Each structure stands twice: as C-alpha cells, then as structure tokens.
C-alpha cells in the first residue's frame, strides 16, 4: 500500500518477555526507517489478537506519544505533519497479549507451545505465509528487508533462546534469563524466529573450502536427543560443503550457521534453520531414505535460495522453493550417481499444471503457494540443464547466487539482493549465448505443458509439437532409434523420420524434458 511503500525500514529491535505458562508475550519493538516519499501516517501490520498499549516517536532525543487507530490488521500512526523524503523516523510500539497459535505449523503459522518428552516447555514461531505481523508490529512485505535486527528475549530458567544472528550476551536475574542476539545482515522478516527449550548446544567450526575463514556452526538440540544431534552434526558440515562448492560461500558467516530442533517440521529461518525431522532421513520424502537428511538439506538450501537471493514479489517464489528442491536432486546425484538422480526426479513428477509457476502479475504468498513451485520448479531446472548443458547450467546457478564473483568474499550484508525470474533468464542467456525467452515463457509464465505428438505409420515416424496458445518452442529432443541416440530439432511443421521395420523408437529416453507425449 502507498503509505507503507513510502518508507524503508533499516532496523528493528525486539524486546519481549515470553510467559510460557500464560502463553503470552509483552514488550516493545523499536523501528528505524527512512522516508522515501512524503507521508503523514506511519502504517504498520499487527495481528488483531495482540493489543497495543501505546506508540511513541523519538524527536530530539525525547519519546513523544502518538495517536493511533487500528483497521483490521493495519496500525495507523498519526505523524501530525507530513514527513519529507530522506527524513529519518524512529518509532516504538509497546504491545502484548496472547499471540495466535499456529493451526498447522509451518504452513499455517503463529506460536507453537509444546512440551518436550521430559515435560519442559518447547516454543517456536513460524510465519512465512502469514507474515511476521502474527507476533510483532512491522512492515510486513517481502520487499523490505531491514539492514539489521536486535533481538532481546526474556524467558524463565532453564529455557534457552535460539534465534537469528549471533549471541551477544545473556543476563540472569531472579528466575529468568534475557538473551541478547544481533542479526548483522539484511533479513526477510518472516525469517525472524524464536526457538525456546532447555536446549543443549553442539558447537563447531566450518573449515570452508571456498570462504576465507572458518565460521561458527551451532546445533540447538533437546537434552534427550543430544546423542542423535552429535551423530547428525558431521552431516550438517557435509551439506554446507556441498552448497558452498556449487553456489559459493555460506552467505551469513559473519553471524553463524545455526540449526534448532523444533516441534514442527522445518523452516528456513536465516542463521537458525528450524529442524523438526526427528532425525529421520525420509521426513519430507514420503518416508524414502535417499541416504541423507533431506529436511535439513532443503532448509539449508534456502540460505542461498531465499535468504541470500530473495524475491521482491511473491510471484517469483519459485526462486526459493523450486531452486531449493532441485538441490536435493543434485545432492543425490553426487552421493549415488545419475541413475538415482533420475529416479528422484521421476518420483517428483506428480504436480498439477493448473497455475503458472512464475506469473507476470503480482501474487500474495498464499496465492503463489497454490502453484507447483516446488516440484515443477525443480523439473523446470532439470529440463533447463538439458537445454544448456552442464557447464553453462552450473555456471548460471552460481552466478544467480553471486552475480559478481567479488561478492563471494563480502560478509557485511551487501552480498544479499532481491531478484526476479528475469534475472535468471538474463544470466542463463549470458552464460550460454542463447536466446531463452521461448523456454521461460512456456514453462514459467503459464501453466500448460508442451505436447509432443508421436505417430508411426508403416516405416515413417511423425513428430510434432503442440504448445499452449501456439507459443514458440525451440526444444531439441533426444531420439533413440535402432539402438542409437541422436538429438533432433523439430520444426514448426513437424518432423518425419524413416524407421526400420520392427524398430521401437523412443523419445527422450533419459527423461530430461518436461512435456506430455501423445
């Protein structure tokens, strides 16, 4: 909305008390923002279940109370006079209450108030599709990342707070602890997450093969699962090494790489991945064990696809989910070879082609998640790999993560960026030297698949493409005839080939192309 587009948030500071018995929160959030367009109202988002005690603005070193009104999930704060571009604003919202309980975390989010097997409190937040305003006042839009976030959380002993960034200090008073964390780089605010339990912390350092210096790795596990956590820890390091070799250095090594055991399945919370796979390799693969913890691997993928590279509009969410899903296929290929890779991709071929993966029109988070952005997104990358060849394809992946190799050495936050599908198109065309609008328009901008018509009459084999709305489609196709595989282009008028009597020719024998065959 215009009133929110008129300012750019640079910094949030969350200062909250968590009461597990009452299932309530209270405290304040400080917001520093820059005006980019004249505005008279400062508009924030906050769930209607939470009450606001007062709102203040800092003027000349003093906090002055401001009038506010609430319209459903919007908080309208009267600034009393028009603020001009380049002016700075510093606001503080005092609020609290019982936040929304997550009905189905992480897909339908809020607070999760659970107990461990030993009866201890186990608390987590999730809010990707619903928004960070489920539990704190903010400008809830994916296009506005703060440069940094300070997080101060007070909990009763012996609870431990695991959250984003790097731990600065812990204060103890009476029967409570206050954990002080700082996120030093830009962050999608749906990634700000609380994980609270009597955690044991397994610590190590990643000796990176591509980064200049080692960085901390921390795994927050329940005491009863410490042995399982220590067993998984080396695999976490192996996953990090895989991603760094393919995509470049872990982006947030200035803070840490963290994993927290959670009472829900998982989420890509920056520097504190939510891990709820219960140490089962098949928790997100329908129970099939591919030889690695697929849940951790997928959520780690989002540190590049989602947190380093972020869609500025939800319509391009496939850049997070499709890319993240395809990385598991590549890891299976590395562990078990091409045959296992093809089996994995074959099992992923179960989506419905009813909605475009990356439509041109703007979408909300809820809308885009109804499209097959995970598995079809991965299949689009699989087919693109066939079109480009491995050398150009893997170069394009790395340049999508880090467009300039110099960015791979930066840790101050300027390595992060917003991106759109058009950026990936441009990178693919640049590294391959090929025009690829036909590929992106057909596979991403509309839902229907191309149809390959195949017909044998006597000793003639007729092949032709049918595309939705007659879209151009320059897909070369592998053909297996008489025991040999060759690649052919099918012109608009179709292709006729002579075959030997009794021969059973095949199209796309290795299953690279996303299509229907009739």
N, C-alpha and C positions, 0 to 999 in steps of 0.2 A: 504494500500500500504506500502511497506517496509520503505520508508522514514518517514511515519507517525507512523508506529509501532516502530520506533527506538527511540521515546521519549514519556515520560509520563508527562502530564500536571498536575501540583499541584495547580495552582492558576490562575484565570482570574480577571482582573479589568476593568470593562466597564465604560467609562467616555464619556457621549453623551449629545449633545444638540438635542432636539426634536422641530422641527418647524411645528406645525400643519397646518398653512396656506400654506406653500410651500410643505407640505407632504415630508419633508426631514429630514435626520439625519446627524450629523457630530460629530467627536470626535476621540477617540482613545481607543484601547484595549491593555492592558499590559498582557503578558503571561509569567509565570514562569514554567519551565519544567525541568525534569531530563533526561539526555541522558541514554538510556538503551542498545544502540547498536551504533557502530560508524556511524556518518552521516556527510555529507558535505553540505547538503541542508536542511533547515527547511521549511517544506511544510505545508501550511495552506489551509483551504477551505474558499471561499468567493464568493457570488453570483456576476456574471459578471455585474449586474446593478449598483454595487457600485464601486466607484473609490478609489484608494489608492494614498495618497499624498506622503508618504514616510514610510519606515520601519527602525527601529533603534534597535541596540543591546547594552545592558549595559555592558561595560567592565571596570573593575577597577573604578567604580563609574561614568563613563562618557558614554553618549549616542552617539554611532557611527552609522552613516547611512550605511545601507547595500543595495547592488544591489538586484533587484527582477525582476522576469518575471512572466507573467500570462499565463496559459494554460487552457482555458475554466474556470472551477470553482476552479482550483488549483493555489495557490500563491507559487512560488518557491523563497526562500530567500537564497542567497549565503552566507554561513558562512565563506568563504575564506580559511578555513583549516579544516581538519577532527576533529570533536569533539569526545571525548572518553567516554565510559560508566562511569557513576557516575558524569560526569561534569554537572554543572547547567547552564541553559540558561535563560536569561531574555530579552524578545523581546517586542517591542511596535510598533503597526501598527496604523498610522494616516489615516483615511479613511472617506468616507461620500457619500452622494448622495440621490437619491430618491429610497428607497427600494422597492422591489417587493410588489405589492398589492395582498393580498390573494384572489384568484379567488373564493374559496369556503371554507372559514374557518369553523371548524378547520381542515377538511380533506385535503384540499389543501391550504397551509398556506402562510404566509407573514405578512405584516402590514394590519390592518383594520382601515380605517379612517372614522368614522361615526360621527353622531351628535345625542345628546340626544333629547328628545321631547321638551326641552326648548331651543334648538339651540346651546348647548355647545359642544365642541369637546369631542369625545369619541373614544379612540385609544386602540388597543390591538394587540399583536403579537401572532402568532401560527405557529409552525414549526415542529411538531412531525414527520411526514412522510418525509417532505422536508429537514429538518435539520436546526440547529441554524445558519449555514452559510448564510441563507437568509438575515440576518441582522447584523451579526458581524463575524469577522475573527476568526476562531477556528479550532481545530482538530475535525472534525465532524464525530465522530464514537461513538456508544453507549458503547463501551468497555472502554472508557477513561473518568472517572469522575474526575473533579478537587476536591481537598480536601475542597476548599472554593472559594467563589466568592464575590468580592466587586462590587457594582453597584451604580454609581452616574449619576443621570438623571436630566437635567435642562429643565424646561418647563415654559411657560408663566402662570402668575396668571390668574384665581384662580384654575388652574388644580392641581390635586393631583396624585402622582405616587404611585401605589401599586404594589410591586414586591416581589421577593423571600427574605427569610431571616427575619432579624429583623431591624427595622428602627433605625439608629444611630443618625441622626440629619437632620435638614432642614435649609438651608441657604437661605436668602432672599436678593436680590439685584435688584434695579430698579423694573421692572415689571415681574421679573422672580423668580422662586424658584428652588433650587437644592436639591433633595432628596438623602440622603446617606444611602444605605442599605448594610447589610453584611449577606451572607449565610455562616454559620459557619460549615456546614457539607457537605459531598460529594453530588453532584447533577448531574443528567443526563442533559447535556447542552440543550437538546430540551425543558427541563422544565423551563429554564430561560425565563421569560416573563415580558413584560411591560403591565400594565393596567393603563390608564390615563384618568381621567374625573374629574369633580368637586365633587369628592366623599364625602359622609358623612361616618364616621367610627363608626360602632357599636362595642363596646368592651365588653369583659367579660373574665372570667377565668374558665377553665375546672377543676373542682374538681374531678380528676380521681379516679376511684376505684382500679386501678392497678399500677399507677405511684406514685412515692414518693412525688411529689409536684405538685401543680396546675400550669397550663401553660396558656399563653395568647391565646385568640381566637378573631379574628377581621374579621368583615364583611364590605367590602367597597361597598356601595350601592349608586345609583344615588339619589340626593336630593328628586326628585319627587316620589321615591319608598321607602323612609325611613320607612314609616309605615309598608309596606309589609316586609321589611327586618327585622324589630323588631319582627314581627309575626313569621317569619321563624327561627329566631335565636335560640329559645329553641329547635327546632327540630334538628338543626345542632349539638347541645350538645348531644341530644339523639343518633344521628348517631355515634358520636365519642365514646360514651359509649358502643354501640353495638360492634363496631370494636375492642375496647380495651378488652372487655370481651372474644371475640372469638379468637383474634390474638395476644394480648399483647399490651403494651403501645403505644400510638401515637409516632412514631419514631423521630419526629423533634421538640419535645417540648422545646429544647434548643433555638429555634428561635421563632416559633409561629405556630398556625394553622390559616391560612387566607383564605378568600373567597372574590373574586372580581366579581362584576356584569359586564358582558361583552356583546358586540354586536354580539357575535357568541355563539353557543350552549354550549360549555364547553370543558375543558381540564384539565388534572391532574397536572398542574404546581406546583411543590413542594412548600409547605407552602403558596401558593396563588392560590388555585383552581379557575379556570375560571368557572363562573356560568352564563349561558345565558338562563335558563329555563323560564324566565319571570314569575317566581313564580307559575308555573303550574306543578302539580304532574305528569302529563302524557306527558311531553315534549319529553321523549325518550322511551315511552312505547306505541306508536301508539295512544296516547290520553287516554288510560285507566288509571284511578286513582286507584292505589293499596293502597292508604292510607298514602303515604309518598312521599317526593320529590325525585323521582328516579334518576334524573340527579345529584343532589348533592351527593346522596348516592354512585352512581357509581364512580364519580370522587374522592370522599374521599377514596374509596376502593384502589385506586392507590397509596395512600401514603404508604400502605403496599405492594401491588402487583404492582410493577413498580418502586417505589422510594426507599423503604427500600430494597426490593428484585428486582434486575434488571437483565434482560437477557443480557449476554455479546455478544450475536449474535441474530439478528432479528429472526432467525428460532424458537426461544423459546418465541416469543411474546405472546403466549397463557398464559404464566405465569402471564402476565399483564392483558390481556383482558378477557380470559376465567375465571380466578380466580375472577377478579373484577366483572364480570357479574353474577357469581354464588352467590356472597354475597347478591345481591338483592333478590334472591330466599330464602336465609336463613333468611333475614330480614322479608320477607312476612310470612314465617313460624312462626317467633317469634310474629309478630303482629296479624296474622289471622288464624294460625293453618295449619295443614298438608294438608287439602283439598285445601286451597288457594295456598299453595306451589306447589301442583301437577298441579293445573290449570295454574300457571305461567310457570312451566316447559313445560307443553303441548303446550302453546302458543309460546314457544321458539323453537319448533321443526319444523323449516322451512328452514334449511340450505341445501346447495348442497354439496354432498360428492365428489367434483372434485379435491381438493388439500389437502395434508396432513396438519394437524394442527401443528405438530412439526416435520418437516422433518429432517433427519440427515445432509443433505447438507446445507451449509450456504445460507442465503437468505438476500435480501435487505428489507428495511422497506416497500417499495411499493409492493414487491412480496408477503410478508407474509400476508399483509392485504387483499389480494385476497382470502386467505383461510378463512374458517369459524371459526376463532379463538375466536370469542365472544360466539355465541350460542352453537356451537358444543363443544367448550371448556368447557362451563358450563355443558352441558349434559354429557360429559366425567366424570366430577367431581361428578355429580349426580349418575351416574352408579357406580363409584368407591365407593361412600358412601354405596351403597347397598352391594358391594362385601366385604368391610372391616367391616361394622357395624359402628354405630355412634361413639362409644368410640374411636376406633382406627382412624377413619376418622378425627374427630375433633382434636385429638391429632396430627395427621400428618399435618393438616393445621397450627396449632400453631407452630409446630417445623419447618415448611417450612418458616414461618415468622421469627422466632427466634430459630435457631437450638440449641442453648445453653440458658437455662433459665437465666443465668447470663447476657446475652446480653440485656435482657429486662430492666435492670437498667442503661444501658450506654446511654449517650446523646452526646458524643464527636464526633460522626460520625463513630466510629469503629463498630457500630451496623449494618451499611449498608453493603450489599455484592452483588456480582454477582452470578448468579445461572443459571443452565440449567435443562432441563427436567430430566436428570439423577439424579440430586439431589433429586427431589421429589420422583422418583422411589425408591431411596435408603432409604429415610425417611419412605415411606409407608411400605416398606418391613421390616424395623427395628421395627416400632411400632406394626405391625400386625403379624410378624413372618411368613409371607407368601412370596412365590416367585411370582412376578407380572410382569415378562417380557412379558408374553403372553398378558396381558391386555394393557400395554403401546405400545407394538409392533403393535398390531392390531388397536387400536383406535387413536394413535398419529403419527405413522411413515408412514402410508399410508392412503389413503382417504376412501376406500370402507368399508361398514358396514358388520358385520356378518349377515347371513340369517338363520333364524330358519324355517325349513320346518316342517309343521304340517299337518298330514293327518289322517282322520278317515275312517276306513273300518270295517263295522259291529260293533263289540264290542272292536275293537283294535284301539288305538291311537298311531300313529308313529311319533316320534320327532327326528330330526337330524339337526346338524349344517353344514352350508357351509360357509367357510371362504375364503377370497381372497388369492390366491396362496397357499392354504392349510395350512395357519398359525394355529398353535395350539391355542386352545381357551377353557379354563377351566371354563367357566361361569356356575355357578349353576343357576337354574331358578325356580321361584315360579310357581306352577301349582294349579289351583282351580278345584277340581273335587268333585262332589257330596256334594257341599256346604262347603268343607274343602279346606284349602290352605296348601300345603306342598312344600318343596324345594327339587329339584332333580338335580343330576348331569347327563348330557347327554354324554355318552361315544362316542368315535370316530365312532363306528359302528352304533350309534343311540340308541334310547330307545323306547320300546314298552310297553304300559300300557293298562290294561283292564279297560273298562268303562261300566257303566250301560246303558241299552237301554234308549234312550231319553235324556241322560245327555248331556249338552253342556259345555264341559270343556274349561277353559281359561288358556292361558299362560301369565305370568307377569301381573296379574290383576291390580296391583298398578302402572304400568308404570315406572319401575325402569331401564330397560335395553335398551341401545341404540342399536337397531337392526332393521332389516326388517323381517317380518313374511310372509311366502308364504304357 
